Amino acid sequence: MSDNKHVHDENCNHDHDHEHEHEEMEIMTLTLDDETELECAVIGIFEVEDKEYIALLPLGDEDKEEEDEVLLYEYKELAEEEFELALIDDEDEFDLVSEAFYALYTDEHEEEDEE
């Protein structure tokens, strides 16, 4: 399996004009292993068992009404304005992170819907 780490400069390709759910979200561009680029909105960074993870929402055709796919990566800050993303290869770790993400962000989403 190839090294699935991505290093990104937070100043690179960010656009703060995109609105989602009435909130402004930070946008980042991922460069994938095949050198294609994927623009994503940053949903949030959260901690599970002393590691940080990031949840990203790929931005595609906004006319689609399909269920949103969320990408989860391990997140490590390297230096000011720089960070590294790594795929979560361990299935148990991925399940734990997925559960934590859905617990955190579905609770927040439900609270917003109630207002």
Secondary structure as UniProt FT lines:
FT   STRAND          5..9
FT   TURN            10..13
FT   STRAND          19..20
FT   TURN            21..22
FT   STRAND          23..24
FT   STRAND          27..31
FT   TURN            33..34
FT   STRAND          37..48
FT   TURN            49..50
FT   STRAND          51..58
FT   TURN            62..63
FT   STRAND          71..79
FT   TURN            80..81
FT   STRAND          82..86
FT   HELIX           91..114
//
